Every structure is written in C-alpha cells, then in structure tokens.
C-alpha cells in the first residue's frame, strides 16, 4: 500500500483531490514515472505525430492556424514558430494572479493530463514542466480571461510562455522574468515541438485545479458547520432529539444522515438528572436553522461523491485537441477541452456552500437576539455592568449577513452565460473557469461567516458556563475540544472591542483546518 507521504508518480498513480492539495500546499512532492515503458509511450505519441505530418499533413494547430484561422496553412519551416505565436497572442489575461497553491495545482494537473499519453508531446516537455514544479518556479497566471472552451487558453498561455522564457514567474518569493531564472539555473528555455504549446493551453487544467481546491475547502466548511451547529444547540439549550438516528432513518438521504450523525455525536440525549436540575429544552421544536441543519449541510455530503468524480475524472483525462492515439494510429479532432462537467460541479458546489453560509448566519442571528437565545444576554455581550452601551456581537452579525448576501449573490450559475466567441468558432463555451472562481469566492465568504459564528458560539458557551447550573460539563463534552481551541487565542468579549483581528485569525485557522470537526 502506498504511503500517504510518498511522492505522487505522474504517469502511474491516479491523481486524487487530496494528493493534489497536499502537493499544492508544499506538503508533498511529485515525480515522473521513471519507467522506460512510460517514456516510450509519451515519446511514441510525438514520433507518431511527426510521421503523420510527413506522410499526410493536415493536423489542426500544427499545419494550420488556430480556431477560426484553421483554414490558414502553415509551411513546414514554420511548424515550430506557430506554437510560440500561440503563447504570445494569448498573453492578454487580467485580474489578480492565482496564489502559489493554485498555481502549483494548475501545473500538476496539466502535467498529469499530458501524461495520459494522448497529446502528441515529448517526454522532454513533461520533464520540463516537472522541473518547474520541483524548483517551485511559479508562472504569474492571471485569473481572468478564460471562457472555459477551448479550454483555459489565455491563463495556460502563461505557463507555456514561462517555459520558453517569455513571461514573469514567482521564484523564491520574487517576481522575475522567466528567462533570468532559467539562466540562473543553467536551464535553456524550452523549444516547442509541433503541437506542444496547444497541448499545454487547449485544456481544462486551470478550472480543474481551482475546482479541486474549492471542493477540498468546502468539505472542511461543511464539517465545521456541523460542529458549530452542535455548539449553538448546546448554547441555547436546544433539543438533541432533532438529530436522533431513528428520525433520519425514515428520510434516509445518506448525506443528510451523515450531517445528522456529525451533529449528534457532539451532543447527548437529555437525562433525568438534567430535568431534575431544570436543564431542559425550553421548546419542543427549535428554529429551522438549528433543527434543519442536517437537511442543509447534508446536501454537500449527498453531492460529494458525484462532484469528486467529475473533478477527478477530468484531472486524470486527456482533454486537449486534437487527440493523438498511437494505438489506433489516428489523430482525432474533437472537443475534450470543453469544461462543462467542471462548470456544473462548481455551479452546484457554490450553491451548496452559500446555503451553508446562510444557515450559519441565521444561527448567529438567533444567538444574539434575546427573543430566541433563551436567556443569553443581548447580542452575547459579556458586560457585567451595562448593556446600554455594550453591544457585543451586534455588528458581527450584521457583517456576517453581508458576507452571506454576497455569497448568495454569487450562486447565479455561470454555465448559463455561454458566449459565442472567436468568429463564432467557439460558439458554445462552458464558463467553467468563471464558475470555479465564483466557488472560491463563495468559500471565502462562507469561511468568514463561519468564523463569526464560531466566535459567537464560543462566547455563548462561555457565558452559560459563568452562571452556575446553566450548563453542565457533561453537556459541553462533545464540543469542548473545539471550544477550547477557540479560547486558545480568543479572549471572550466583556466590554466592547474591535473583533476584526480575532475574525481574521479565525478565518486563517479555518483555512489551515485547525479546528476539530
């Protein structure tokens, strides 16, 4: 069995979301499969392409111009000039640059798709990309400029351009021309063979990498929201029976049952001792934001296998054009660069995650409102003197509502905004990259809402514990670890103070997966 910390062997191992995230975060490594069979398979595609060009010609993007310009014929002496021009004229991306983690993920995904052996590229190209990954030479890739078919042409041009020394890269935390870094490392700029630039650029690696990272982040947000729900249920003396196993067996959506299990295992059933001490639920039914939490969060767990399958199938596929198949001795002109599956996955995921943000915002609204928080102070203020001018978490709830509103606004499906582009050659496009970027933004906003909710839940539990008889140690036990993790850096609020630094710290820790779930 392969160890979790073993290098990922590109060309042999199936790439998973978890493995990709690990390497993208700098916690693992990749290597190219060293076998002679693998190298022969890759080089066999390049050699077959050379023979086909010599014997037949007529290969899109090799003997022709690109896109609508495919009717323009390129002379053999310019076959190696054509890919360079492809990288240059697509150098028009704008917006922020992808961060280090995402850039690494993009390069790894593209390397893995080329390693499927159907792109007609040489093993030298794969080794060159692997060198960039090994040395952590990160092309500056703009986030904006892709319609998701023909793949991520413009953003991936920044990877292709960096390989030939014509773009800027981030190397050792400094932005430098790629040519200078390659010279320093005594590495000549790469020289593209026919089709190699289009093989890099004409695919789904950017949206695919972003989607994998977004899925991984959403998975943790879903689990954390289950834990926060449990904390809030304890804090408002809620009903543990809302999450009983038998209740969910009569509506057995597996993901919904999983969310209920996670919440239930952080709670406990009400005991006779509690009833004698007066620690009992104050209402037969809690508000929907507590009672229906498994029904909201559970959608993620029910959709997770499908979303994972779409993302992982894409990253382990050949998705450029044309496809070069040595086995059938054919060159297939098709549309595997189309990112529809990733677009659907991301449009679905951002809807699920934004609904979780909405759920957490509604729970936070209950916690600060004396009409619903069952005896907690107004706005969860910890003031011992006056509530008249201490406003506790009032503004935090307003801010969480703003973050949630923005997350919900971003759930508009990107896939319905297809545009006809490039002289109507690309007349139906996926918008997958925009959907994936939307999902990242929704994840970010939801993490902020969860940060606010986590601090508020901790404050509420702290206030209960300050009053004798309001909360037993046994009732706290299931959420105690997370509660203590928050208290390791968060001082419960007494008199009003700015909470932005606490919130930023919490968001950062959520990003690191710090809190027990």
Buried (B, 14 or more C-beta within 10 A) or exposed (E): EEEEEEBBBBBEBEBBBEBBBBBBBEEBEBBBBEEEEBBEBBBBBBBBBBEBBEEEEEBBBBBBBBBEEBEEEBEEEEBBEBBBBBBBEBBEBEEEBBBBBBBBBBBBBBBBBBBBBBBBBBBBBBBBBBBBBEBBBBBBBBBBBBBBBBBBBBBBBBBBBBBBBBBBBBBEEEEBBBBEBBEEEEBEBBBBBBBBBBBBBBBBBBBBBBBBBBBBBBBBBBBBBBBBBBBBBBBBBBBBBBBBEEBBEEEEBEBBBBBBBBBBEBBBEBBEEBEEEEBEBEEEEBBEBBBBBBBBBBBBBBBBEEBBEBBBEBBBBBBBBBBBBBEEEEBEEEEBBBBBBBBBBBBBBBBBBBBBBBBBBBBBBBBBBEEBBBEBBBBBBBBEEEEEEBBBBBEBBEBBBBBBBBBBEBBEBBBEEBEEBBEEEBEBBBBBBBBBBBBBBBBBBBBBBBBBBBBBBBBBBBBBBEEEEBBBEEBBEBBBEBBEBBEEEBEBBEEBEEBEEBBEBBBEBBBEBBBBB
